[in-house]
Amino acid sequence: MPRKTVVIEKNDGGQRLDKFLLKTYPNLPQPVLYKCVRTKDVKVNGKRCEPSQRLSEGDVLSLYWQEDFFQKAEEAYDFLKAPTALSIVYEDENLLLLDKKPGLIVHPDEHYHFDSLIARVQHVLYDRGEYDPKRENSFAPALVNRIDRNTGGIVMAAKNAETLRILNQKVKDREIDKTYLCVVCGRLPEKEALLTGYLEKNEAQNRVYISKKPLPGGKSIRTRYRVLEEKRDFSLLEVSLLTGRTHQIRAHFAALGHPLAGDGKYGKNAVNKKIAFPYQALCSYKLRFAFKTPTGALSYLNGREFTANEPWFLEDFRRFP
């Protein structure tokens, strides 16, 4: 008789067997797992299996390894320490579209912080009874996209594993359009243009560098913009990312000599002191689902467009003389 029998639930389906078991049983060393598979101490539906086998909802796993490897540490649920304040743009049974406020991190960083956007999402869903870690083997509600701590705008959160898989693929395939508003220093010579270049990321400095010529290890970038308004020596832009790289908007306009107002990393300190913006003037304010390939359970979202609340910096910008 197996020491434990596990029935694969909906949120666990589609995963590789080895990935599922390593996430579900953190005390199980990876070499031991592979040995158990070879010696048939792990079976799927009573049959021999491979570590790479994809699991389906309803599969039954028979596990024969020693009891110690089944032990799980008691969960303290750090997400319950986070506030539950969320600005929800749209919600259904599969996902949340959230208007993240500047200053809030999306995930805990290396300086671990209990208050993050994902912690708030998990706390809210837990309180509603829509998420219970004890009922899940390996899934937790997760963010599909992320934006910088000091940038505001729409972030997608998946309530189930199928939604997370679909939207991650759609982001990768560039089938979700995101439009940004930002205020840059100065007035651009062209009121509408497609900017191109190459971006190199410096992990140690947590910043990127832009060049017009290819860089070793650099990635090509394309940024489209349109000037909406001009006030004093500042311009309000609508920006579309045709590639989605780290700090792309902030670094690309800084490389042109038009950094974002309030940007402490890529901007101009003298200008920032004068306008006293608390954050960079950047917001991911519009999101459109533009699916070109089959989308399964999320096909009802195709063609729908969602807009965040008016960015905090618009009122300040429009007060400029």
C-alpha positions as CSV (number, residue, x, y, z in Angstrom):
1,M,0.0,0.0,0.0
2,P,1.3,3.5,-0.8
3,R,2.1,5.7,2.2
4,K,0.1,8.5,0.5
5,T,-2.3,8.9,-2.3
6,V,-2.8,12.3,-4.0
7,V,-5.6,13.2,-6.5
8,I,-4.6,16.0,-8.9
9,E,-7.0,18.9,-8.7
10,K,-7.8,21.5,-11.4
11,N,-5.1,24.0,-10.3
12,D,-2.4,21.3,-10.4
13,G,-3.2,19.9,-13.8
14,G,-0.8,20.6,-16.7
15,Q,2.3,20.6,-14.5
16,R,5.3,18.2,-14.9
17,L,5.2,15.4,-12.3
18,D,8.7,16.4,-10.8
19,K,7.8,20.1,-10.6
20,F,4.5,19.3,-8.8
21,L,6.1,17.0,-6.2
22,L,9.0,19.3,-5.4
23,K,6.7,22.2,-4.8
24,T,4.2,20.1,-2.8
25,Y,6.8,18.3,-0.7
26,P,9.7,20.8,0.0
27,N,11.4,18.2,2.3
28,L,11.9,15.9,-0.6
29,P,15.4,16.2,-2.0
30,Q,15.4,16.3,-5.8
31,P,17.8,13.3,-6.2
32,V,15.6,11.2,-3.9
33,L,12.6,12.2,-6.1
34,Y,14.2,11.0,-9.3
35,K,15.4,7.8,-7.6
36,C,11.8,7.1,-6.4
37,V,10.5,7.5,-10.0
38,R,13.1,5.1,-11.3
39,T,12.3,2.5,-8.6
40,K,8.5,2.9,-9.1
41,D,8.0,4.4,-5.7
42,V,6.0,7.0,-7.5
43,K,3.2,5.9,-9.8
44,V,0.6,7.7,-11.8
45,N,-2.8,6.0,-12.0
46,G,-1.1,2.8,-10.8
47,K,1.5,2.8,-13.7
48,R,5.2,3.6,-14.1
49,C,5.9,7.2,-14.9
50,E,8.6,9.7,-15.9
51,P,9.6,12.9,-14.2
52,S,8.6,14.9,-17.2
53,Q,5.1,13.4,-17.4
54,R,2.3,16.1,-17.6
55,L,-0.3,15.6,-14.9
56,S,-4.1,15.9,-15.7
57,E,-6.9,16.8,-13.4
58,G,-8.2,13.5,-11.8
59,D,-4.8,11.7,-12.0
60,V,-4.0,9.6,-8.9
61,L,-0.5,9.6,-7.6
62,S,0.7,6.7,-5.4
63,L,3.7,7.7,-3.3
64,Y,5.8,5.1,-1.4
65,W,8.7,7.1,0.0
66,Q,9.6,7.4,3.7
67,E,7.3,9.4,6.0
68,D,9.9,12.2,6.8
69,F,9.6,13.5,3.2
70,F,5.9,14.1,3.6
71,Q,6.3,16.5,6.5
72,K,5.4,20.2,5.8
73,A,6.3,23.1,8.1
74,E,3.3,24.8,9.6
75,E,2.4,27.8,7.5
76,A,2.2,31.2,9.1
77,Y,0.7,32.8,6.0
78,D,2.6,36.0,5.8
79,F,0.1,37.5,3.4
80,L,-2.4,37.8,6.2
81,K,-0.1,40.6,7.6
82,A,-0.7,42.7,4.5
83,P,-3.6,45.3,4.2
84,T,-6.6,44.4,2.1
85,A,-7.0,47.7,0.3
86,L,-7.2,47.1,-3.5
87,S,-8.3,49.3,-6.3
88,I,-10.1,46.8,-8.6
89,V,-10.6,47.8,-12.2
90,Y,-12.3,44.5,-13.2
91,E,-12.9,41.1,-11.7
92,D,-14.4,37.8,-12.6
93,E,-14.0,34.2,-11.5
94,N,-10.7,33.9,-13.2
95,L,-8.8,37.1,-12.8
96,L,-8.4,40.5,-11.2
97,L,-7.3,43.7,-12.9
98,L,-5.8,46.0,-10.3
99,D,-4.9,49.7,-10.3
100,K,-1.6,49.5,-8.4
101,K,-0.7,52.8,-6.6
102,P,2.8,54.1,-6.8
103,G,5.0,53.2,-3.8
104,L,3.6,49.7,-3.5
105,I,5.8,46.8,-4.4
106,V,4.2,44.0,-6.5
107,H,6.3,41.2,-4.9
108,P,8.3,41.1,-1.7
109,D,11.9,42.2,-2.5
110,E,15.3,41.3,-1.0
111,H,14.5,43.6,1.9
112,Y,11.3,41.5,2.6
113,H,8.2,43.6,3.1
114,F,4.9,42.1,4.2
115,D,2.9,44.6,2.3
116,S,3.0,43.8,-1.4
117,L,0.4,43.8,-4.1
118,I,0.4,40.0,-4.4
119,A,0.1,39.6,-0.6
120,R,-2.9,41.9,-0.6
121,V,-4.6,39.9,-3.4
122,Q,-4.0,36.6,-1.5
123,H,-5.3,38.2,1.7
124,V,-8.5,39.4,0.1
125,L,-9.2,36.1,-1.7
126,Y,-8.5,34.2,1.6
127,D,-10.9,36.4,3.5
128,R,-13.6,35.7,0.8
129,G,-13.0,32.0,0.9
130,E,-11.8,31.9,-2.7
131,Y,-8.2,30.9,-1.7
132,D,-7.2,28.4,1.0
133,P,-3.6,27.3,1.0
134,K,-4.6,24.1,2.8
135,R,-6.8,23.1,-0.1
136,E,-4.0,23.7,-2.7
137,N,-1.1,21.4,-3.4
138,S,1.0,23.8,-5.4
139,F,-1.0,26.8,-6.6
140,A,-1.3,30.3,-5.1
141,P,-3.0,33.3,-6.8
142,A,-0.2,35.1,-8.7
143,L,0.5,38.2,-10.7
144,V,0.8,37.9,-14.5
145,N,2.7,41.1,-15.1
146,R,4.6,43.5,-12.9
147,I,5.4,47.2,-12.8
148,D,8.0,49.1,-10.9
149,R,7.4,50.1,-7.3
150,N,7.1,53.8,-8.1
151,T,5.0,53.3,-11.2
152,G,1.2,53.1,-11.1
153,G,-1.3,51.3,-13.3
154,I,-2.9,48.0,-14.2
155,V,-1.6,44.7,-13.0
156,M,-3.2,41.4,-13.8
157,A,-3.7,38.7,-11.1
158,A,-4.7,35.1,-11.9
159,K,-7.1,33.4,-9.5
160,N,-6.4,29.9,-10.9
161,A,-3.6,28.0,-12.6
162,E,-5.3,27.7,-16.0
163,T,-5.7,31.5,-16.1
164,L,-2.1,32.0,-15.1
165,R,-0.8,29.7,-17.8
166,I,-2.9,31.2,-20.5
167,L,-2.1,34.9,-19.7
168,N,1.6,34.2,-19.2
169,Q,1.6,32.8,-22.7
170,K,-0.4,35.7,-24.1
171,V,2.1,38.2,-22.5
172,K,5.0,36.2,-24.1
173,D,3.2,36.2,-27.5
174,R,2.5,40.0,-27.3
175,E,-1.2,39.4,-27.4
176,I,-2.0,41.9,-24.6
177,D,-1.6,45.5,-25.5
178,K,-0.6,48.0,-22.7
179,T,-0.6,51.7,-23.1
180,Y,1.1,54.2,-20.8
181,L,0.8,57.8,-19.9
182,C,3.9,59.7,-18.8
183,V,5.3,63.2,-18.4
184,V,8.8,63.8,-19.8
185,C,11.1,66.8,-19.4
186,G,11.3,69.1,-22.4
187,R,9.4,69.1,-25.7
188,L,10.1,66.4,-28.3
189,P,10.9,67.5,-31.9
190,E,8.5,64.9,-33.3
191,K,5.0,64.8,-32.0
192,E,4.6,61.1,-32.9
193,A,7.4,58.6,-33.5
194,L,8.6,55.0,-33.2
195,L,11.9,54.9,-31.2
196,T,14.3,52.0,-31.6
197,G,17.5,51.0,-29.9
198,Y,19.2,48.4,-27.8
199,L,18.9,47.8,-24.1
200,E,21.6,46.3,-21.8
201,K,20.6,45.4,-18.2
202,N,23.1,45.8,-15.3
203,E,21.8,43.6,-12.5
204,A,24.3,44.9,-9.9
205,Q,23.1,48.5,-10.4
206,N,19.4,47.6,-11.0
207,R,19.4,49.8,-14.1
208,V,19.6,49.6,-17.8
209,Y,21.6,51.3,-20.5
210,I,20.3,52.3,-24.0
211,S,22.4,52.4,-27.2
212,K,21.5,53.1,-30.8
213,K,23.9,50.4,-31.9
214,P,23.8,46.6,-30.9
215,L,25.3,45.9,-27.5
216,P,26.9,42.6,-26.4
217,G,24.1,40.9,-24.5
218,G,21.8,43.8,-25.3
219,K,18.2,43.3,-26.5
220,S,16.4,45.3,-29.2
221,I,13.7,47.7,-28.0
222,R,10.9,49.6,-29.8
223,T,8.9,52.3,-28.1
224,R,6.0,54.2,-29.8
225,Y,4.9,57.6,-28.5
226,R,2.4,60.4,-29.2
227,V,2.5,63.8,-27.6
228,L,-0.9,64.6,-26.0
229,E,-0.2,68.0,-24.3
230,E,2.7,70.4,-23.7
231,K,3.0,72.6,-20.6
232,R,6.0,74.8,-19.8
233,D,9.1,72.6,-20.5
234,F,7.2,69.3,-20.1
235,S,5.3,67.0,-22.4
236,L,2.5,64.5,-21.6
237,L,2.9,61.4,-23.8
238,E,0.9,58.3,-24.6
239,V,3.3,55.4,-25.0
240,S,3.0,51.9,-26.4
241,L,5.6,49.3,-25.8
242,L,6.3,47.1,-28.8
243,T,8.8,45.3,-26.7
244,G,8.6,44.9,-23.0
245,R,12.0,45.3,-21.3
246,T,13.0,46.4,-17.8
247,H,12.7,50.2,-17.3
248,Q,12.2,50.5,-21.1
249,I,10.1,53.7,-21.1
250,R,12.2,55.4,-18.4
251,A,15.5,54.6,-19.9
252,H,14.6,55.1,-23.5
253,F,13.3,58.7,-23.0
254,A,16.2,59.5,-20.7
255,A,18.6,58.4,-23.5
256,L,17.0,60.9,-25.8
257,G,17.5,63.7,-23.2
258,H,13.9,63.7,-22.1
259,P,13.7,61.7,-18.9
260,L,10.5,61.2,-17.0
261,A,9.6,64.0,-14.5
262,G,10.2,62.8,-11.0
263,D,12.4,59.9,-12.0
264,G,15.2,59.6,-9.4
265,K,17.1,56.9,-11.2
266,Y,17.2,58.1,-14.8
267,G,16.0,61.7,-14.4
268,K,17.5,65.1,-13.7
269,N,17.8,65.9,-10.0
270,A,17.7,69.7,-10.5
271,V,14.4,69.4,-12.4
272,N,13.0,66.9,-10.0
273,K,13.7,69.2,-7.0
274,K,11.8,72.0,-8.7
275,I,8.6,70.0,-9.4
276,A,8.8,67.8,-6.3
277,F,7.0,64.9,-7.8
278,P,7.0,62.0,-5.3
279,Y,7.4,59.3,-8.0
280,Q,8.2,59.1,-11.7
281,A,5.3,60.4,-13.7
282,L,4.4,57.0,-15.4
283,C,1.2,55.0,-15.4
284,S,0.2,51.8,-17.2
285,Y,-3.2,53.2,-17.7
286,K,-4.8,51.1,-20.4
287,L,-4.9,47.3,-21.1
288,R,-6.5,45.6,-24.1
289,F,-6.8,41.8,-24.7
290,A,-5.9,41.3,-28.3
291,F,-5.8,37.5,-28.7
292,K,-4.7,36.2,-32.1
293,T,-4.5,32.5,-31.1
294,P,-7.0,30.2,-29.2
295,T,-7.5,31.2,-25.6
296,G,-9.7,28.5,-24.2
297,A,-11.4,29.5,-21.0
298,L,-10.5,33.2,-21.4
299,S,-11.9,33.7,-24.9
300,Y,-14.6,36.0,-23.5
301,L,-12.0,38.6,-22.8
302,N,-10.8,39.0,-26.4
303,G,-11.1,42.6,-27.6
304,R,-12.0,44.0,-24.2
305,E,-10.2,47.1,-23.0
306,F,-9.8,48.4,-19.5
307,T,-8.6,51.8,-18.2
308,A,-7.1,52.7,-14.8
309,N,-8.1,55.7,-12.8
310,E,-6.7,59.0,-13.8
311,P,-2.9,59.1,-12.9
312,W,-1.9,61.1,-9.9
313,F,0.4,63.3,-12.0
314,L,-2.2,64.6,-14.5
315,E,-3.6,67.3,-12.2
316,D,-0.1,68.5,-11.3
317,F,0.9,68.6,-15.0
318,R,-2.1,70.6,-16.0
319,R,-1.4,73.2,-13.4
320,F,1.9,74.0,-14.9
321,P,1.8,77.5,-16.4
